[in-house]
Amino acid sequence: MKGRNGTLGPSAVEEGGDGRNGLEEMLGELMREIREIREELKRERLERKKLEEEWREAKRRWVQEISEEKARRERLEMRIEKVEDRGEKLEEEMKGIREGVIGDSEGGKGVGGEDGRRLRKLEVRQDLWEREKTRNNMLVRNVEVVEGDVKEEVKGLWGGWG
């Protein structure tokens, strides 16, 4: 109840007198809700910041992978060009060697000149050596020592040679 000077006495405040107690409780609840909302906003901002960082990292990795793939593709293209260039050079060399060998067989020096003749002799020697090696291997592998004439079997293998 109100005193003479217009203030509330202790009993009036305890009973709720003019309703300030109810307002204080409502204000306390509102302040608590505001704090909770602020904390929730803070958590959401941190989560958003974390997601943005993850997105930036993923984008950076993606860009890096693309640049690495481009570099890898360029390296492969350069290697292919080098191989093609080497192939063309080898074809030109073989063409020159063939012309030199053909020229030798026709009696002239040909494009290869003296080198062409040397290559031809080397090829003939290698060819003879390979044939002899193959022939020897076949003879050793296919000769069976049994009763009868071994030489006849060798002649049969090589069509009369042996």
Kinemage of the C-alpha trace (Angstrom):
@kinemage 1
@onewidth
@group {chain A} dominant
@subgroup {mainchain}
@vectorlist {calphas} color= white
{ca met a 1} P 0.000 0.000 0.000
{ca lys a 2} L 1.051 3.521 -0.512
{ca gly a 3} L 2.599 5.483 2.217
{ca arg a 4} L 2.071 9.143 2.904
{ca asn a 5} L 4.850 10.314 0.641
{ca gly a 6} L 3.595 8.235 -2.333
{ca thr a 7} L 6.123 5.414 -2.149
{ca leu a 8} L 5.353 1.785 -1.725
{ca gly a 9} L 6.052 0.206 1.563
{ca pro a 10} L 7.848 -3.093 1.982
{ca ser a 11} L 4.648 -5.057 2.193
{ca ala a 12} L 3.323 -3.541 -1.026
{ca val a 13} L 6.499 -4.443 -2.955
{ca glu a 14} L 6.309 -8.010 -1.731
{ca glu a 15} L 2.697 -8.330 -2.802
{ca gly a 16} L 3.389 -6.857 -6.203
{ca gly a 17} L 1.904 -3.512 -5.400
{ca asp a 18} L 1.837 -1.533 -8.655
{ca gly a 19} L 2.935 -4.450 -10.926
{ca arg a 20} L 6.618 -3.600 -11.198
{ca asn a 21} L 7.512 -7.122 -10.135
{ca gly a 22} L 5.642 -8.612 -13.103
{ca leu a 23} L 7.333 -6.174 -15.475
{ca glu a 24} L 10.738 -6.996 -14.048
{ca glu a 25} L 10.091 -10.696 -14.577
{ca met a 26} L 8.979 -10.085 -18.164
{ca leu a 27} L 12.005 -7.893 -18.744
{ca gly a 28} L 14.241 -10.627 -17.306
{ca glu a 29} L 12.690 -13.216 -19.629
{ca leu a 30} L 13.085 -10.918 -22.630
{ca met a 31} L 16.735 -10.283 -21.727
{ca arg a 32} L 17.297 -14.049 -21.429
{ca glu a 33} L 15.709 -14.589 -24.863
{ca ile a 34} L 17.854 -11.800 -26.323
{ca arg a 35} L 20.999 -13.465 -24.906
{ca glu a 36} L 19.951 -16.833 -26.360
{ca ile a 37} L 19.248 -15.259 -29.750
{ca arg a 38} L 22.632 -13.499 -29.668
{ca glu a 39} L 24.394 -16.783 -28.832
{ca glu a 40} L 22.498 -18.534 -31.616
{ca leu a 41} L 23.458 -15.768 -34.049
{ca lys a 42} L 27.068 -16.072 -32.942
{ca arg a 43} L 26.979 -19.863 -33.552
{ca glu a 44} L 25.349 -19.365 -36.955
{ca arg a 45} L 27.971 -16.776 -37.929
{ca leu a 46} L 30.776 -19.136 -36.881
{ca glu a 47} L 29.153 -21.986 -38.798
{ca arg a 48} L 28.669 -19.767 -41.855
{ca lys a 49} L 32.278 -18.617 -41.656
{ca lys a 50} L 33.424 -22.238 -41.394
{ca leu a 51} L 31.295 -23.223 -44.404
{ca glu a 52} L 32.670 -20.294 -46.413
{ca glu a 53} L 36.231 -21.358 -45.574
{ca glu a 54} L 35.455 -24.945 -46.584
{ca trp a 55} L 33.921 -23.682 -49.836
{ca arg a 56} L 36.979 -21.519 -50.581
{ca glu a 57} L 39.282 -24.477 -49.858
{ca ala a 58} L 37.247 -26.761 -52.126
{ca lys a 59} L 37.282 -24.120 -54.877
{ca arg a 60} L 41.059 -23.658 -54.476
{ca arg a 61} L 41.631 -27.427 -54.728
{ca trp a 62} L 39.364 -27.630 -57.769
{ca val a 63} L 41.205 -24.792 -59.522
{ca gln a 64} L 44.538 -26.401 -58.631
{ca glu a 65} L 43.420 -29.781 -60.005
{ca ile a 66} L 42.274 -28.135 -63.228
{ca ser a 67} L 45.601 -26.324 -63.643
{ca glu a 68} L 47.520 -29.553 -62.919
{ca glu a 69} L 45.390 -31.387 -65.485
{ca lys a 70} L 46.075 -28.659 -68.068
{ca ala a 71} L 49.805 -28.858 -67.376
{ca arg a 72} L 49.715 -32.660 -67.631
{ca arg a 73} L 47.813 -32.438 -70.936
{ca glu a 74} L 50.313 -29.903 -72.314
{ca arg a 75} L 53.245 -32.130 -71.305
{ca leu a 76} L 51.636 -35.099 -73.034
{ca glu a 77} L 50.986 -33.054 -76.176
{ca met a 78} L 54.617 -31.919 -76.204
{ca arg a 79} L 55.788 -35.531 -75.805
{ca ile a 80} L 53.512 -36.601 -78.664
{ca glu a 81} L 54.917 -33.831 -80.864
{ca lys a 82} L 58.476 -34.886 -80.021
{ca val a 83} L 57.708 -38.516 -80.857
{ca glu a 84} L 56.051 -37.495 -84.126
{ca asp a 85} L 59.047 -35.303 -85.007
{ca arg a 86} L 61.422 -38.176 -84.237
{ca gly a 87} L 59.268 -40.496 -86.338
{ca glu a 88} L 59.379 -38.083 -89.276
{ca lys a 89} L 63.156 -37.735 -88.959
{ca leu a 90} L 63.582 -41.509 -88.849
{ca glu a 91} L 61.342 -41.893 -91.890
{ca glu a 92} L 63.466 -39.356 -93.775
{ca glu a 93} L 66.647 -41.177 -92.748
{ca met a 94} L 65.208 -44.528 -93.788
{ca lys a 95} L 64.109 -43.041 -97.091
{ca gly a 96} L 67.657 -41.805 -97.663
{ca ile a 97} L 69.110 -45.175 -96.655
{ca arg a 98} L 66.700 -47.025 -98.943
{ca glu a 99} L 67.560 -44.748 -101.825
{ca gly a 100} L 71.239 -45.326 -101.113
{ca val a 101} L 70.773 -49.104 -101.006
{ca ile a 102} L 68.721 -49.072 -104.202
{ca gly a 103} L 71.370 -46.925 -105.856
{ca asp a 104} L 74.043 -49.449 -104.828
{ca ser a 105} L 72.143 -52.376 -106.230
{ca glu a 106} L 71.748 -50.552 -109.543
{ca gly a 107} L 75.480 -49.997 -109.756
{ca gly a 108} L 75.576 -46.310 -108.809
{ca lys a 109} L 76.515 -44.690 -105.551
{ca gly a 110} L 72.953 -43.491 -104.961
{ca val a 111} L 71.969 -40.938 -102.369
{ca gly a 112} L 73.746 -42.786 -99.595
{ca gly a 113} L 77.049 -42.893 -101.468
{ca glu a 114} L 79.799 -44.843 -99.732
{ca asp a 115} L 77.754 -45.050 -96.526
{ca gly a 116} L 74.893 -46.686 -98.394
{ca arg a 117} L 77.237 -49.354 -99.714
{ca arg a 118} L 78.606 -49.998 -96.230
{ca leu a 119} L 75.099 -50.255 -94.817
{ca arg a 120} L 74.158 -52.682 -97.571
{ca lys a 121} L 77.147 -54.906 -96.758
{ca leu a 122} L 76.311 -54.745 -93.063
{ca glu a 123} L 72.685 -55.670 -93.732
{ca val a 124} L 73.752 -58.599 -95.909
{ca arg a 125} L 76.154 -59.806 -93.224
{ca gln a 126} L 73.510 -59.494 -90.522
{ca asp a 127} L 70.965 -61.237 -92.696
{ca leu a 128} L 73.345 -64.126 -93.406
{ca trp a 129} L 74.240 -64.338 -89.735
{ca glu a 130} L 70.552 -64.416 -88.719
{ca arg a 131} L 69.783 -67.088 -91.305
{ca glu a 132} L 72.731 -69.200 -90.180
{ca lys a 133} L 71.754 -68.782 -86.530
{ca thr a 134} L 68.157 -69.754 -87.252
{ca arg a 135} L 69.268 -72.679 -89.383
{ca asn a 136} L 71.622 -73.908 -86.663
{ca asn a 137} L 68.923 -73.587 -84.041
{ca met a 138} L 66.465 -75.518 -86.175
{ca leu a 139} L 69.038 -78.189 -86.904
{ca val a 140} L 69.873 -78.610 -83.250
{ca arg a 141} L 66.249 -78.584 -82.177
{ca asn a 142} L 64.827 -80.808 -84.870
{ca val a 143} L 67.487 -83.502 -85.330
{ca glu a 144} L 66.507 -86.742 -83.697
{ca val a 145} L 69.200 -89.366 -83.267
{ca val a 146} L 67.478 -92.622 -84.014
{ca glu a 147} L 68.173 -95.576 -86.229
{ca gly a 148} L 68.282 -94.385 -89.790
{ca asp a 149} L 69.911 -91.651 -91.773
{ca val a 150} L 70.031 -88.317 -89.873
{ca lys a 151} L 71.241 -86.469 -92.957
{ca glu a 152} L 68.108 -87.428 -94.869
{ca glu a 153} L 65.953 -85.921 -92.127
{ca val a 154} L 67.935 -82.645 -92.276
{ca lys a 155} L 67.526 -82.527 -96.057
{ca gly a 156} L 63.818 -83.032 -95.597
{ca leu a 157} L 63.650 -80.107 -93.161
{ca trp a 158} L 65.516 -77.711 -95.435
{ca gly a 159} L 64.167 -78.816 -98.745
{ca gly a 160} L 67.284 -80.576 -99.910
{ca trp a 161} L 69.831 -78.335 -98.216
{ca gly a 162} L 72.027 -79.837 -95.565
